[in-house]
Amino acid sequence: GSAKYIGQAPAPAARLIMVDIDFISGKSADPDSTSSYDAIAIRFKEDQDAEQKVIVIDGGFTDTGNDIVNFVADTYGADKIDLMISTHPDTDHLNGLLTVIQQVEVGELLIHQPRTYRNDLSDFGNLDNLDSLLAYAAEQGTVISDPYTGLTRFDERLVVLSPTEEYYKHLLHEQLDPAGKMAYSLRKALSETSVAVKDLGRALHILPKETLGNDGVTSPRNNSSVVTLLNLAGRRLLFTGDAGIDALGQAADQYELLHGAFSDAPLHFFQAPHHGSRRNLGSALLDRIFGEHGAHHSDNHTVFIHAAKASKKHPSSKVTNALLRRGTRQEKLGTTEGKSIWFSINSEPRDGYSSINPYPILPEDEA
């Protein structure tokens, strides 16, 4: 099939009719490209008479936006996006959103606005596209909101777990001020090691010894990513952008305030951050979220990862193996790698989709 699919039956007592989560991989994407991006479309419907709600989280590169526009119209049958979320302003996340909003009505845009806090943004990358997105949204009449911890939408079915406003301001300072930039560069240099190279030609039969540590360093810009939790039909669905260990730890704190320990309220869906990079997840954080190896909280959760087919480092085998150790089943670990992937609860079948191939256990070699 042209795309891959994971489905779940609905919760028996739920009023919810349908949920679709689509990680969109552009039809015209270069199969030899090593550049990964994030572009996620979501729709849900609560009962037979309710209108479906459509959410877009990140838009990939500029051209990816056209794929989102076509997908929302052709697959969801929608001419409006109710909520669009920019997790952070990197080109592989933000630029496609400008393409989308130029073609589709968007009810609300959740986006951080650094000009609120600083006048001098001369070193802020991708600022022109961020400004253009904000200007076009304002011109269109789209509501623009700051996505900080505790913000909710859709009768609290969607909640922002991270960042807080104070944490965002701290990260913005760290991105732009000389001392902050130097501190990040030093932390990154101290953590630099070799990288586990994905080698799909060397599948293993058993999981090797874990090599994922707890020392991954993520840029302040990536840590500012909006971390979003959806709670639909009693299922908890977590979207992470490019957030790293520190930001995800704060998001986990908020999750536990809302739902209790992950062991008592396990996740049902998890987006592995930053294309499955080993810098964004640590073994201790994964133990907290999914449970330790041999004592995991669930074996019925799904993990999706955006990653280019030709990328040798995304997703890291350190990360995919770590997820498999903690209860993620091989047939519920989906990576785009040139194809769109789809998770659904009680949705109609689609032509052109086939079941996701079980993700292989891979050596955690270094290069």
C-alpha positions in Angstrom: 0.0 0.0 0.0 0.9 3.6 -0.4 0.6 4.3 3.3 0.6 2.4 6.6 -2.1 2.0 9.2 -2.8 1.1 12.9 -6.3 0.9 14.1 -8.0 0.4 17.5 -11.5 -0.5 18.4 -13.4 2.2 20.3 -13.8 2.1 24.1 -17.2 0.4 24.7 -18.8 3.0 26.8 -17.4 6.0 24.9 -19.7 8.6 23.1 -16.8 9.2 20.7 -17.5 8.1 17.2 -14.2 8.4 15.5 -10.5 9.5 15.8 -7.9 9.7 13.0 -4.3 10.6 13.5 -2.3 11.0 10.3 1.5 11.6 10.0 1.7 13.0 6.5 4.6 12.2 4.2 4.5 14.2 1.0 3.6 12.3 -2.2 6.4 14.2 -4.0 9.0 13.7 -1.3 12.5 12.8 -2.6 13.1 9.2 -1.5 16.8 10.0 -1.4 16.4 12.9 1.0 17.7 12.6 4.5 15.7 15.6 5.7 12.9 14.7 8.1 10.0 17.0 9.0 6.8 17.0 11.1 3.3 17.3 9.6 0.3 15.9 11.5 -3.4 16.0 10.8 -6.0 14.9 13.4 -9.8 14.7 13.3 -12.3 13.5 15.8 -16.0 13.4 16.1 -17.9 13.0 19.4 -21.3 11.7 18.4 -23.3 11.1 15.3 -24.8 14.6 15.1 -21.6 16.5 16.0 -19.4 18.2 13.4 -15.9 16.7 13.1 -13.0 18.8 14.5 -9.8 19.1 12.6 -6.4 19.8 14.1 -3.1 20.3 12.3 0.2 20.1 14.3 3.1 21.5 12.3 3.3 21.7 8.6 6.7 20.4 7.5 8.5 22.4 4.8 6.8 24.9 2.5 5.9 22.3 -0.1 4.6 19.9 2.5 1.8 22.4 3.2 0.2 21.6 -0.1 0.1 17.9 0.9 -1.7 18.8 4.1 -4.2 21.0 2.2 -5.0 18.2 -0.2 -5.1 15.6 2.5 -7.5 17.5 4.7 -9.8 18.2 1.8 -9.7 14.7 0.1 -9.5 12.4 3.2 -11.3 14.4 5.9 -13.7 16.2 3.5 -13.0 19.4 5.4 -12.8 23.0 4.1 -11.7 24.3 7.5 -9.1 23.6 10.1 -10.4 24.3 13.6 -7.0 24.4 15.4 -3.5 24.7 14.0 -0.5 24.3 16.3 3.0 25.5 15.6 5.2 23.6 18.0 8.3 25.7 17.3 9.6 27.8 14.5 12.1 25.5 12.8 11.7 25.4 9.0 10.8 21.7 9.0 7.8 22.4 11.3 6.6 25.9 10.6 7.0 26.7 7.0 4.3 24.4 5.7 1.8 26.1 8.0 2.1 29.3 6.0 1.3 27.4 2.9 -1.8 25.8 4.6 -3.2 29.0 6.0 -2.9 30.7 2.6 -5.3 28.1 1.2 -7.6 26.9 4.0 -9.7 28.7 6.7 -8.1 28.2 10.1 -10.1 28.9 13.2 -7.3 29.3 15.7 -3.5 29.3 15.6 -1.5 28.3 18.7 2.0 29.8 18.3 4.7 31.3 20.4 5.4 35.0 19.6 9.0 35.9 20.6 8.4 39.6 19.7 6.2 39.8 22.8 9.4 39.4 24.9 12.3 40.8 22.9 12.9 43.7 20.5 16.2 42.4 19.1 15.5 39.1 17.2 18.3 39.5 14.7 19.7 36.1 15.6 16.4 34.3 15.6 16.3 31.8 12.8 13.3 31.6 10.4 11.9 34.9 11.7 10.6 36.0 8.3 8.4 33.0 7.9 7.2 33.2 11.5 6.3 36.9 11.0 4.5 36.0 7.7 2.5 33.3 9.3 1.4 35.6 12.1 0.6 38.4 9.7 -1.4 36.2 7.4 -3.3 34.7 10.3 -4.2 38.1 11.6 -5.3 39.3 8.1 -7.5 36.2 7.7 -9.2 36.7 11.1 -7.7 33.6 12.7 -7.6 33.7 16.5 -3.9 33.7 17.6 -3.2 32.3 21.1 0.0 31.6 23.1 0.3 27.9 23.9 1.5 27.7 27.4 1.0 25.0 30.1 -2.6 24.7 31.1 -4.2 26.1 28.0 -7.2 23.8 27.0 -9.5 23.5 24.0 -12.4 21.4 22.9 -13.9 21.2 26.5 -10.5 20.3 27.9 -10.0 17.4 25.6 -6.8 19.1 24.4 -4.4 20.5 26.9 -0.9 22.1 26.6 1.5 20.4 28.9 4.7 22.4 28.1 6.2 25.0 28.1 5.2 27.4 30.8 5.5 31.0 29.9 8.5 31.4 32.3 10.2 28.4 30.8 9.7 29.7 27.3 11.2 33.1 28.2 14.2 31.3 29.7 14.7 29.3 26.6 14.3 32.3 24.4 17.0 34.0 26.4 19.2 31.0 26.1 18.8 31.0 22.3 19.7 34.6 21.8 21.9 35.9 24.5 25.7 35.3 24.2 26.1 33.7 27.6 23.1 31.4 27.0 24.3 30.4 23.6 27.7 29.6 25.1 26.2 27.5 27.9 24.2 25.5 25.4 27.2 24.9 23.2 29.3 23.8 26.1 26.6 21.3 27.3 26.3 20.0 23.7 30.0 19.6 23.3 30.3 17.7 26.6 27.5 15.3 25.5 28.9 14.7 22.0 29.4 11.1 21.3 29.1 8.9 18.3 25.6 8.3 16.9 23.8 5.0 16.6 23.3 4.3 12.9 20.0 2.8 11.7 20.8 -0.3 9.6 17.6 -2.0 8.5 19.6 -4.7 6.8 20.8 -6.1 10.1 17.7 -7.1 12.1 18.3 -9.0 15.4 16.2 -11.7 17.0 16.6 -10.4 20.6 17.0 -6.9 22.0 20.7 -6.0 22.7 21.9 -4.3 25.9 20.5 -0.8 26.2 22.9 2.0 25.3 20.5 4.9 25.5 21.7 7.2 28.3 20.3 10.2 30.1 22.7 12.8 28.8 21.0 13.9 25.6 21.2 17.6 25.1 18.5 19.4 23.1 18.6 23.0 21.9 16.6 25.6 23.7 14.6 26.2 20.6 13.6 22.5 20.4 12.8 22.4 24.1 10.4 25.3 23.6 8.2 22.9 21.5 4.5 22.9 22.4 3.8 19.5 24.0 0.1 18.7 23.6 -2.1 16.0 25.2 -5.4 14.9 23.6 -7.8 12.9 25.8 -10.4 11.3 23.5 -12.6 8.2 24.3 -10.6 7.6 27.5 -7.4 7.4 25.5 -4.4 9.7 26.1 -2.5 10.8 23.0 0.7 12.8 23.4 2.4 15.0 20.7 5.9 16.3 21.4 7.4 18.3 18.5 11.1 18.4 19.1 11.0 18.6 22.9 13.9 17.2 24.8 14.4 15.4 28.1 14.0 18.6 30.3 10.9 19.8 28.5 9.3 16.3 28.4 10.1 15.9 32.1 8.1 19.1 32.8 5.3 17.8 30.5 5.3 14.6 32.4 4.8 16.5 35.7 1.7 18.2 34.2 0.4 14.9 32.9 0.6 13.3 36.4 -1.1 16.3 37.9 -4.0 15.7 35.5 -4.1 11.9 35.4 -1.9 10.5 38.1 1.1 8.3 37.6 1.7 6.9 34.1 1.5 3.4 35.6 -2.1 4.1 36.5 -3.0 6.1 33.4 -0.8 4.9 30.6 -0.5 6.6 27.3 -2.3 5.1 24.3 -0.4 7.1 21.6 3.0 8.8 21.7 4.9 10.8 19.1 8.6 10.2 19.6 10.2 13.7 19.5 12.6 15.0 16.9 12.2 12.2 14.4 13.3 9.6 17.0 16.6 11.4 17.9 18.5 9.8 20.8 19.2 13.3 22.1 15.6 13.9 23.0 14.8 10.8 25.1 16.6 9.2 27.9 16.2 5.8 29.6 15.0 7.3 32.9 12.4 9.4 31.2 11.1 6.4 29.2 11.0 4.3 32.4 8.8 7.0 33.9 6.5 7.2 30.9 6.3 3.6 29.8 7.7 1.6 32.7 10.9 -0.3 33.1 12.0 -3.2 30.9 10.0 -6.2 32.1 7.6 -4.0 34.1 6.1 -1.7 31.5 2.8 0.1 32.0 1.1 -1.1 28.8 1.6 -3.2 25.7 -1.2 -1.7 23.8 0.1 1.8 23.0 1.2 3.1 19.6 4.3 5.1 18.8 4.6 7.1 15.6 7.8 8.8 14.3 8.4 11.2 11.4 11.7 10.2 9.8 13.0 10.4 6.2 13.5 7.1 4.5 17.1 7.8 3.6 18.1 9.1 7.1 20.7 6.9 8.8 20.3 8.6 12.2 16.5 9.0 12.4 15.0 7.2 14.1 17.9 6.2 16.2 18.0 2.5 16.9 18.8 3.4 20.5 15.4 5.0 20.7 13.3 2.4 18.8 14.9 -0.5 20.8 14.3 1.4 24.0 10.6 1.7 23.1 10.4 -2.0 22.3 11.9 -2.8 25.7 9.2 -0.9 27.4 6.1 -2.6 26.0 5.8 -1.0 22.5 4.9 -3.9 20.2 6.8 -4.1 16.9 3.6 -3.8 14.9 2.6 -0.7 16.8 5.8 1.2 16.2 5.3 3.2 13.0 7.8 5.4 11.1 6.9 7.5 8.0 10.1 6.8 6.0 8.6 8.1 2.8 5.0 6.9 3.5 2.1 8.4 5.4 1.0 6.5 8.5 -2.4 6.4 10.1 -3.8 5.6 13.5 -7.5 5.4 14.0 -10.2 4.6 16.5 -13.4 3.4 14.8 -12.9 4.9 11.4 -14.0 3.8 8.0 -11.4 1.7 6.0 -9.3 3.6 3.5 -8.1 2.4 0.1 -4.3 2.3 -0.3 -3.4 1.6 3.3 -1.9 -1.6 4.6 -0.9 -2.7 8.1 2.3 -1.4 9.4 5.2 -3.8 9.1 6.6 -4.9 12.5 9.6 -2.6 13.3 12.8 -4.6 13.5 15.1 -4.9 16.5 18.4 -3.3 15.3 22.0 -3.2 16.5 22.9 -0.1 18.4 26.2 0.4 16.5 28.1 3.6 16.7 29.6 5.7 13.9 
